[in-house]
Amino acid sequence: MPKTLSINGERKEWLYLLRGRKEAPFAPHEIETVSAPGKDGAHLGKTNVELKRIDQPIGFTVRDEEHEQELLDELNAFLLTQENAEIQFDNVPGKTYIGRVTGSISDYSRPAPTLRKGTITFLCESYKYGPEIEAKLSDQATMINVEGTQAAKPTFTLDVLAPITFAMVSDGDEYMMIGRPVEVDQTVVDTRILLLEEYGESLDTWSSTGTSVDGDVSGEMGVDGTGITIASYGSGDGWHGPAMMKEVDPAQDFEVEMYCRVDADDPDATYRIEFYLFDENNNVLGKMAIMDSTASLSRYSAEARYGEFFGWGTNYKINSENYWRFDNHFHGVLRFRREGQTFKFYVAQVGTGITENHYDSLTSWFLDAENEYQGRLKYVQVHMGTYGSIGVPNVPRINSIKAYELSEELEDETPYIAYEGDQVTFDHENEAILINGEDATYLKDFGASYFELPLGNNNLAVLPGNNKLKGAVHYRPTYK
């Protein structure tokens, strides 16, 4: 079978690789030199590794000129990525390059009536990589044998099994750590007390009594074991749909976080997925939502509001003016936090993969200087709705909603930084620290570093022990 290439896992079997590939044995190494006044020669300084260039001849066959244009259009869409892609060549088995096409196929020719050929030039990162390797880690040293010709940059994922005040990975010489261990004269405190946790397993403890939304309450919510869903929207000419409420222990400082997703393949579909917060006197403290309010167009926006509804945009810190996307899919998180007079609103998409990192995020703030919205949180309400009978999305779901009471840490106390079910990520490739996909670099220990895994045996351990963390390391063997 003729050899071809893949870009981000996609292959074109009609495209085949020809002989004549040009690739230097290793990327260019440029040494900086430092001259000393009054002295001959120069001192050798830092070595900079440049990008690697690959010239790969390709060919394909066509039936006629019309078919040729179809294949060229397909080739352009396949090759011309705006971001770096993972590139694999069948003639370099087991290795992955990171890069993209540069220049054009300037030598494109028609050597025979049905044969077309030319040379594609790729500009790639300095090194190529083998398949990703995963190894389990524990608080006992685990030996990892790293192959390749260059040190590897690992990603560590630590699943939290019990509340922790710190998380650390070490190779015996270097370490990465967030938080801090407990000193013998300090007390461990929980600055986040769980008030509500719902994953859509049952709504028996929720009630539709007393619910109130921006529109009409109608229909019924359901569950499917993976989240809160829609059983029925009910009916109405404007915004309408079901709502349910749950009472929590009163909290002055609090955080409410909802993970949700929606797919709207029909451009006419309208939807909103929301949570509302009420105080002990049923005053609205605020709400957050993801919604599509447009017909004949797939376009969603996020909303974050303090207080009750006074008119579109009046008391909104996030809305379609600053978070508006042309897309039919949202999978992400909405978070509402109040500490003292400060309100913090956060929305982000959640990616997939090892780290499920947050992206396309927005944070906004509000200072309640007049103390108008200082009632204690008492009720959390969820709502899903649609507008009239224009159309509905096919997958609206609240995956989870949680509420926490917040408290301050005192000088002689050490707080928990992560809880059961959380995941800590140390990404040494991109120099990032995440908790549940969100940046946590502010917790990094001063002496910690994004260390590499040198070739050969590496002894790695995670702390704390006592079955508080379940760790894994992911890395790709690196080659010049």
C-alpha positions as CSV (number, residue, x, y, z in Angstrom):
1,M,0.0,0.0,0.0
2,P,1.4,3.5,-0.9
3,K,2.7,5.5,2.1
4,T,0.9,8.7,3.0
5,L,0.8,11.1,6.0
6,S,-1.7,12.1,8.7
7,I,-2.5,15.6,10.1
8,N,-4.2,15.6,13.5
9,G,-5.1,11.9,12.9
10,E,-6.8,12.6,9.5
11,R,-5.4,10.7,6.4
12,K,-6.0,11.0,2.7
13,E,-5.3,7.6,1.2
14,W,-5.3,9.0,-2.3
15,L,-2.3,11.1,-1.4
16,Y,1.0,9.3,-1.4
17,L,4.6,10.1,-0.4
18,L,7.3,10.1,-3.2
19,R,11.0,9.6,-2.9
20,G,13.3,12.6,-2.4
21,R,12.3,13.6,1.2
22,K,14.7,16.2,2.6
23,E,15.1,16.5,6.4
24,A,18.3,17.3,8.2
25,P,19.4,14.7,10.8
26,F,18.7,17.2,13.6
27,A,17.4,20.8,13.8
28,P,19.9,23.6,13.4
29,H,21.8,24.5,16.6
30,E,22.9,28.1,16.8
31,I,25.4,29.0,19.6
32,E,25.4,32.5,21.0
33,T,28.8,34.1,21.3
34,V,29.9,36.8,23.8
35,S,32.9,39.0,22.9
36,A,35.1,40.4,25.6
37,P,36.6,43.9,25.0
38,G,40.4,43.7,24.5
39,K,40.4,39.9,24.1
40,D,40.7,37.8,21.0
41,G,37.9,35.4,20.1
42,A,34.7,35.0,22.0
43,H,33.0,33.0,24.7
44,L,30.5,30.3,23.7
45,G,27.1,31.1,25.2
46,K,23.7,29.6,25.1
47,T,22.7,27.1,22.4
48,N,19.5,27.9,20.6
49,V,17.7,25.1,18.8
50,E,15.9,26.3,15.7
51,L,12.9,25.0,13.9
52,K,13.1,21.9,11.6
53,R,12.3,22.1,7.9
54,I,11.0,19.1,6.0
55,D,10.5,19.0,2.2
56,Q,8.3,16.0,1.4
57,P,7.5,15.2,-2.3
58,I,3.9,14.0,-2.8
59,G,1.8,12.7,-5.6
60,F,-1.8,11.7,-6.6
61,T,-3.7,10.5,-9.6
62,V,-6.8,12.2,-11.2
63,R,-9.4,11.2,-13.6
64,D,-9.7,14.5,-15.4
65,E,-9.3,18.3,-14.7
66,E,-12.5,18.5,-12.8
67,H,-11.5,15.7,-10.5
68,E,-8.1,17.4,-10.1
69,Q,-9.7,20.6,-8.8
70,E,-11.8,18.6,-6.3
71,L,-8.7,16.9,-4.9
72,L,-6.8,20.2,-4.8
73,D,-9.6,21.8,-2.7
74,E,-9.6,18.8,-0.4
75,L,-5.8,18.9,-0.2
76,N,-5.8,22.6,0.7
77,A,-8.4,22.1,3.5
78,F,-6.3,19.1,4.8
79,L,-2.9,20.8,4.8
80,L,-3.5,24.4,5.7
81,T,-4.0,24.5,9.4
82,Q,-4.0,27.8,11.3
83,E,-2.5,26.2,14.4
84,N,0.3,23.7,14.9
85,A,-0.8,20.2,14.1
86,E,0.4,16.7,14.9
87,I,2.0,15.3,11.7
88,Q,2.9,11.7,11.1
89,F,4.6,10.4,8.0
90,D,4.3,6.7,7.1
91,N,8.0,6.8,6.0
92,V,9.0,7.9,9.6
93,P,7.1,5.3,11.6
94,G,6.4,5.8,15.3
95,K,7.3,9.5,15.3
96,T,5.1,12.6,15.5
97,Y,6.1,16.1,14.4
98,I,4.5,19.3,15.6
99,G,4.2,22.0,13.0
100,R,2.4,23.1,9.9
101,V,2.8,23.8,6.2
102,T,4.8,26.8,5.1
103,G,5.2,28.2,1.6
104,S,3.3,26.7,-1.4
105,I,3.7,23.7,-3.7
106,S,5.7,25.8,-6.1
107,D,6.9,22.8,-8.2
108,Y,3.4,21.4,-8.7
109,S,3.4,19.6,-12.1
110,R,1.5,17.2,-14.4
111,P,4.2,14.7,-15.6
112,A,1.5,12.4,-17.0
113,P,-2.2,12.8,-18.0
114,T,-3.4,11.3,-14.7
115,L,-0.4,12.0,-12.4
116,R,0.1,15.1,-10.3
117,K,3.1,15.8,-8.0
118,G,4.9,18.5,-6.0
119,T,6.7,19.2,-2.8
120,I,5.1,20.2,0.5
121,T,7.3,22.1,3.0
122,F,6.6,21.7,6.7
123,L,8.1,23.9,9.4
124,C,8.1,21.9,12.6
125,E,9.2,22.2,16.2
126,S,12.8,21.2,16.9
127,Y,12.1,17.7,18.1
128,K,9.9,14.8,17.1
129,Y,8.0,12.6,19.6
130,G,7.1,8.9,20.1
131,P,3.7,7.7,21.3
132,E,2.5,9.0,24.6
133,I,3.4,6.8,27.6
134,E,1.4,6.7,30.9
135,A,2.7,5.3,34.1
136,K,1.0,5.1,37.5
137,L,2.7,6.8,40.5
138,S,2.3,6.5,44.3
139,D,3.9,7.9,47.5
140,Q,6.5,5.1,47.1
141,A,9.2,5.8,44.5
142,T,8.2,4.5,41.1
143,M,11.0,4.0,38.5
144,I,10.3,5.3,35.0
145,N,12.7,4.4,32.2
146,V,12.7,7.3,29.7
147,E,13.8,6.5,26.1
148,G,14.6,8.8,23.2
149,T,17.5,11.1,22.5
150,Q,16.3,14.1,24.6
151,A,14.9,14.7,28.0
152,A,11.1,14.4,28.1
153,K,8.7,17.1,29.5
154,P,6.1,15.3,31.6
155,T,2.5,16.0,32.6
156,F,1.4,14.8,36.0
157,T,-2.2,14.2,36.9
158,L,-3.1,13.7,40.5
159,D,-6.6,12.5,41.4
160,V,-7.5,13.7,44.9
161,L,-9.0,11.0,47.1
162,A,-9.3,13.0,50.4
163,P,-8.9,16.7,51.3
164,I,-5.3,17.9,51.0
165,T,-3.3,21.0,52.0
166,F,-0.6,20.4,49.4
167,A,0.3,18.2,46.4
168,M,3.8,17.4,45.3
169,V,5.7,15.3,42.8
170,S,9.4,14.8,43.2
171,D,12.2,12.9,41.4
172,G,14.4,13.1,44.5
173,D,16.4,16.1,43.3
174,E,13.7,18.5,42.0
175,Y,10.1,18.9,42.9
176,M,6.8,20.5,41.9
177,M,4.4,21.5,44.6
178,I,1.3,23.6,45.4
179,G,-0.1,24.5,48.8
180,R,1.9,23.8,51.9
181,P,2.2,20.9,54.4
182,V,0.8,21.4,57.9
183,E,3.1,22.7,60.5
184,V,3.0,20.9,63.9
185,D,1.7,24.1,65.5
186,Q,-0.9,24.8,62.9
187,T,-4.6,23.7,62.5
188,V,-6.0,22.4,59.3
189,V,-9.2,24.3,58.3
190,D,-11.8,23.8,55.7
191,T,-12.5,27.2,54.0
192,R,-15.1,25.7,51.7
193,I,-18.0,23.9,53.4
194,L,-20.1,22.0,50.9
195,L,-23.8,23.1,51.1
196,L,-25.2,21.4,47.9
197,E,-24.0,18.8,45.5
198,E,-26.2,17.5,42.7
199,Y,-25.2,15.3,39.7
200,G,-28.7,14.6,38.4
201,E,-29.1,11.2,40.1
202,S,-32.4,12.2,41.7
203,L,-34.5,15.4,42.2
204,D,-36.4,14.1,45.2
205,T,-34.9,16.8,47.5
206,W,-35.7,19.6,45.0
207,S,-39.1,21.4,44.8
208,S,-40.9,23.5,42.2
209,T,-42.8,25.4,44.9
210,G,-41.8,29.1,45.0
211,T,-39.7,29.0,41.9
212,S,-39.4,32.2,39.9
213,V,-37.6,33.0,36.6
214,D,-37.3,35.7,34.0
215,G,-40.4,34.4,32.1
216,D,-42.8,31.6,32.8
217,V,-42.3,28.4,34.8
218,S,-43.8,25.4,33.0
219,G,-43.0,21.9,32.2
220,E,-40.9,19.4,34.1
221,M,-37.3,18.5,34.7
222,G,-35.9,15.0,34.6
223,V,-32.7,13.1,35.3
224,D,-30.7,10.5,33.4
225,G,-28.0,9.6,35.9
226,T,-25.5,11.9,34.2
227,G,-27.2,15.2,34.8
228,I,-30.4,17.2,35.1
229,T,-32.4,17.1,31.8
230,I,-35.6,18.3,30.3
231,A,-38.7,16.1,30.5
232,S,-41.0,18.8,29.2
233,Y,-40.8,22.5,28.4
234,G,-44.5,23.1,29.0
235,S,-45.9,25.8,26.8
236,G,-45.8,29.6,26.4
237,D,-45.4,32.4,23.9
238,G,-42.2,33.8,25.5
239,W,-39.5,32.3,27.6
240,H,-40.8,29.3,29.5
241,G,-39.6,26.0,30.9
242,P,-39.3,24.1,34.2
243,A,-37.5,25.3,37.4
244,M,-36.6,23.6,40.7
245,M,-35.3,25.0,43.9
246,K,-33.4,23.6,46.9
247,E,-32.8,25.1,50.3
248,V,-29.3,25.2,51.8
249,D,-27.9,26.3,55.2
250,P,-27.7,30.1,55.1
251,A,-24.3,31.4,54.0
252,Q,-23.0,34.9,54.0
253,D,-19.9,34.3,51.8
254,F,-20.5,31.6,49.2
255,E,-19.7,30.1,45.8
256,V,-22.1,28.3,43.4
257,E,-20.7,26.4,40.4
258,M,-22.6,24.8,37.6
259,Y,-21.3,22.5,34.8
260,C,-23.6,22.2,31.8
261,R,-23.7,21.4,28.1
262,V,-25.9,21.9,25.2
263,D,-26.0,21.0,21.5
264,A,-28.3,22.9,19.1
265,D,-28.0,21.4,15.6
266,D,-31.2,23.3,14.5
267,P,-30.3,27.0,13.9
268,D,-33.9,27.9,15.0
269,A,-33.4,26.3,18.4
270,T,-33.5,28.7,21.4
271,Y,-32.5,27.7,24.9
272,R,-31.3,28.9,28.2
273,I,-29.7,27.0,31.1
274,E,-29.6,29.0,34.3
275,F,-29.2,29.1,38.1
276,Y,-30.7,31.7,40.3
277,L,-29.7,32.5,43.9
278,F,-32.1,33.8,46.6
279,D,-31.6,35.0,50.1
280,E,-33.6,34.2,53.2
281,N,-36.4,36.7,52.3
282,N,-36.5,35.3,48.7
283,N,-34.7,38.4,47.3
284,V,-32.8,37.6,44.1
285,L,-29.0,37.8,44.8
286,G,-28.3,37.1,41.1
287,K,-28.2,34.6,38.3
288,M,-26.0,33.1,35.7
289,A,-26.9,31.5,32.3
290,I,-25.8,30.2,29.0
291,M,-28.4,30.9,26.3
292,D,-29.2,31.2,22.6
293,S,-31.9,33.8,22.0
294,T,-31.6,34.0,18.2
295,A,-33.7,32.3,15.5
296,S,-32.2,31.0,12.3
297,L,-28.7,31.3,13.7
298,S,-26.5,29.2,16.0
299,R,-25.2,31.8,18.5
300,Y,-24.9,31.5,22.2
301,S,-24.0,34.0,25.0
302,A,-23.3,33.8,28.7
303,E,-25.1,35.9,31.3
304,A,-24.1,37.0,34.8
305,R,-26.3,39.3,36.8
306,Y,-26.4,40.7,40.3
307,G,-29.9,41.3,41.8
308,E,-33.2,40.9,40.1
309,F,-34.1,41.7,36.5
310,F,-34.4,45.5,35.9
311,G,-34.1,45.4,32.1
312,W,-31.7,44.0,29.6
313,G,-28.1,44.8,30.4
314,T,-29.0,47.0,33.4
315,N,-27.2,45.1,36.1
316,Y,-25.4,42.5,33.9
317,K,-21.6,42.0,34.2
318,I,-21.6,39.3,31.5
319,N,-23.9,39.2,28.5
320,S,-23.9,39.2,24.7
321,E,-21.9,42.4,24.7
322,N,-18.8,40.7,26.1
323,Y,-19.4,36.9,25.7
324,W,-21.1,36.0,22.4
325,R,-20.1,33.1,20.3
326,F,-21.2,31.8,16.9
327,D,-21.5,28.1,17.7
328,N,-24.1,25.4,18.4
329,H,-22.2,23.7,21.2
330,F,-21.3,24.7,24.8
331,H,-19.7,22.5,27.3
332,G,-18.5,24.5,30.3
333,V,-18.8,26.0,33.7
334,L,-20.6,29.0,35.2
335,R,-19.5,30.2,38.6
336,F,-20.9,32.9,41.0
337,R,-18.9,33.9,44.1
338,R,-19.5,36.4,46.8
339,E,-17.0,37.3,49.5
340,G,-17.9,40.4,51.5
341,Q,-19.0,43.1,49.1
342,T,-17.2,41.5,46.2
343,F,-19.1,39.5,43.5
344,K,-17.0,37.4,41.1
345,F,-18.5,35.9,37.9
346,Y,-16.7,33.3,35.8
347,V,-17.6,31.5,32.6
348,A,-15.4,29.1,30.6
349,Q,-15.5,26.2,28.1
350,V,-14.1,22.9,29.4
351,G,-11.8,20.9,27.0
352,T,-11.4,17.2,26.8
353,G,-8.3,15.1,27.2
354,I,-5.9,14.4,30.1
355,T,-6.4,17.8,31.8
356,E,-9.8,19.0,30.7
357,N,-8.4,22.5,30.9
358,H,-10.6,25.6,30.8
359,Y,-10.5,27.9,27.7
360,D,-12.4,30.8,26.2
361,S,-13.0,32.1,29.7
362,L,-14.2,35.4,31.1
363,T,-14.1,36.8,34.6
364,S,-16.1,39.9,35.7
365,W,-16.5,41.6,39.1
366,F,-19.0,43.7,40.9
367,L,-18.6,45.7,44.2
368,D,-21.7,45.9,46.2
369,A,-20.6,49.3,47.8
370,E,-24.1,50.1,49.0
371,N,-24.7,46.7,50.6
372,E,-27.8,46.1,48.5
373,Y,-27.3,42.4,47.9
374,Q,-25.9,41.2,51.2
375,G,-28.6,38.8,52.3
376,R,-27.5,35.3,53.2
377,L,-27.8,32.7,50.5
378,K,-30.7,30.4,51.3
379,Y,-32.1,29.0,48.0
380,V,-30.5,27.7,44.8
381,Q,-32.7,27.3,41.8
382,V,-32.0,25.7,38.4
383,H,-34.0,26.4,35.2
384,M,-33.9,25.3,31.6
385,G,-36.1,27.0,29.0
386,T,-36.9,27.8,25.4
387,Y,-38.7,30.7,23.6
388,G,-42.1,30.1,22.2
389,S,-42.3,27.1,19.8
390,I,-39.5,28.1,17.4
391,G,-37.3,25.1,18.2
392,V,-35.4,23.3,21.0
393,P,-31.9,22.0,21.4
394,N,-31.2,18.3,21.3
395,V,-28.9,17.9,24.3
396,P,-29.5,20.4,27.2
397,R,-28.1,19.1,30.4
398,I,-26.9,20.4,33.8
399,N,-24.1,17.9,34.6
400,S,-23.6,19.2,38.1
401,I,-24.3,22.1,40.5
402,K,-22.5,22.7,43.8
403,A,-22.7,25.3,46.5
404,Y,-20.2,26.1,49.1
405,E,-20.0,28.4,52.2
406,L,-16.7,30.3,52.3
407,S,-14.7,31.3,55.3
408,E,-11.4,33.1,55.9
409,E,-8.1,31.5,56.8
410,L,-6.4,32.7,60.0
411,E,-2.6,33.1,60.5
412,D,-2.1,29.9,62.4
413,E,-4.2,27.8,60.1
414,T,-3.5,25.8,57.0
415,P,-6.3,25.5,54.5
416,Y,-7.3,22.6,52.2
417,I,-6.5,23.4,48.6
418,A,-8.3,20.5,46.9
419,Y,-11.0,18.0,47.8
420,E,-12.1,14.4,47.0
421,G,-13.0,14.3,43.3
422,D,-10.7,17.1,42.2
423,Q,-7.8,16.7,39.9
424,V,-4.4,18.5,40.1
425,T,-2.4,18.8,36.9
426,F,1.3,19.8,36.7
427,D,1.9,20.4,33.0
428,H,5.7,20.7,32.6
429,E,5.5,21.0,28.8
430,N,3.5,24.2,28.9
431,E,4.5,25.3,32.4
432,A,1.0,25.3,33.7
433,I,-0.6,24.2,37.0
434,L,-4.3,23.4,37.0
435,I,-7.0,22.3,39.5
436,N,-10.0,20.9,37.6
437,G,-8.7,22.5,34.5
438,E,-8.4,26.0,36.0
439,D,-5.2,27.9,36.5
440,A,-3.8,27.4,40.0
441,T,-0.3,28.8,39.5
442,Y,-0.9,31.2,42.4
443,L,-0.6,28.1,44.7
444,K,2.9,27.1,43.4
445,D,5.6,26.7,46.0
446,F,8.5,29.2,45.6
447,G,11.2,26.6,45.2
448,A,9.2,24.3,42.9
449,S,10.2,23.9,39.2
450,Y,8.9,22.4,36.0
451,F,11.5,19.7,35.8
452,E,12.2,17.4,32.9
453,L,12.6,13.6,32.9
454,P,16.2,12.9,31.7
455,L,17.0,9.8,29.7
456,G,17.2,6.6,31.6
457,N,15.8,5.7,35.0
458,N,13.8,8.3,36.9
459,N,12.4,7.7,40.4
460,L,9.2,9.6,41.0
461,A,6.9,9.9,44.0
462,V,3.8,11.8,44.9
463,L,2.8,13.3,48.3
464,P,0.9,13.4,50.6
465,G,0.6,9.6,51.1
466,N,-1.9,7.7,53.1
467,N,-4.1,7.2,50.0
468,K,-4.9,10.9,49.5
469,L,-3.7,11.0,45.9
470,K,-3.7,8.7,42.9
471,G,-1.0,9.9,40.5
472,A,0.0,9.3,36.9
473,V,2.7,10.7,34.7
474,H,2.2,11.2,30.9
475,Y,5.1,11.9,28.6
476,R,6.3,11.3,25.0
477,P,9.8,10.1,24.2
478,T,11.6,13.0,22.5
479,Y,14.0,12.7,19.6
480,K,16.3,15.1,17.8
